């Protein structure tokens, strides 16, 4: 079973440049949580509560971090601690307006932990 939390939007202060740390940037976060399940799931305790996962993501996005790589790794570790049924976590973080002159597009990282 895979639980998806996609297109989560945050304004945060991640980055190595002074402008990023003072003005901030918009970020999109996508998380896929693989959960080992057995049988038909008809009770919340048989899976992972995505509200709890979102709360972890939301709180961590408030903590400014110079590198997206570090942020993705730490988010994956924190989500893993939610439940022993979690077998892997994939995190993609996109910086929607990177401070690159004449740049049109998005930059980001993806981290997969098992």
KAHUZI-V77213 format. One record per backbone hydrogen bond with DSSP energy under -0.5 kcal/mol. CO is the residue of the C=O (numbers start at 0). NH is the residue of the N-H. If there is no record, write none. Layout:
CO	NH
CO	NH
//
This chain:
0	34
2	32
4	30
6	8
7	28
9	11
9	26
11	24
16	20
17	21
18	22
18	23
24	11
25	95
25	96
26	9
27	93
28	7
29	91
30	4
31	33
31	89
32	2
33	86
33	87
34	36
39	41
42	45
43	46
47	49
48	51
48	52
49	53
50	54
51	55
52	56
53	57
54	58
55	59
56	60
57	61
58	61
59	62
61	63
64	14
66	70
67	71
68	72
69	73
70	74
71	75
72	76
73	77
74	78
75	79
76	80
78	81
79	82
82	85
84	35
87	33
88	112
89	31
90	110
91	29
92	108
93	27
93	95
94	97
94	106
97	99
99	102
102	104
106	94
108	92
110	90
112	88
//
